[in-house]
Amino acid sequence: IQNGGQTCSAGSRILIETPVYERIASALAERFSALVAGPHQADLDLGPMINEKQRDRVAGFIAAAEEAGVPVLARGRISPEAPDSGYYAAPALFGSVDPQAAIAQEEVFGPVLSLFAFDGEQEAVRLANSTEFGLVAGIWTADGARQHRVAKRVRAGQVFVNGYGAGGGIELPFGGFKKSGHGREKGFEALYDMSATKTVVFNHG
């Protein structure tokens, strides 16, 4: 929800193991229902979309999901103080999302969160890797061996264990896999973008 979901590393999908799905989904729905979008001066939870085109794009994703019958677990609201000319989008929480749905496969870049239930580690990894993007991921588990195992298998440029962030310190390389990009910012790896590599071949024959 930070910046209205308009950050490249915004968490847009949450995979929840089936035994705890209902409890976590209920807690998230309660939080989402309390979210309010509006003018910055009001110190609300989120401000506007960057422009009218993006507001309409987000609204299109939400409408398409609703028309497809994806369960809406909660909707935030737009403050009555928000001007009619503002590009505000009310946060939306969807549950039991089809992994092939547009809101699961595409970058919404708005205040939309999709929930997925999974059974077991194999399905969790499969779902996590089922999109064409792979920038940032988070894993929550108390099992140390599983932490390392899943972090290695998830196709994302950054993986946080028992937390979620974006970028981190200057020493942590930042970049993605698949359609989330090539190359890395920060860390030693970033120096490659500022380097000119020379190849010299000697023939002594």
ABEGO torsion letter per residue (X at the ends): XBGGGBBAABBABBBBBAAAAAAAAAAAAAAAAABBBEBAAAGBABBBBABAAAAAAAAAAAAAAAAAGBBBABBBBBBAABBAABBBBBBBBBBGBBAABAAAABBAGBBBBBBBBBBEAAAAAAAAAABABBABBBBBBABAAAAAAAAAABBBABBBBGEBBBGEBAABBBEBBEAAEBEBBEEAAAAAAABBBBBBBBBAX
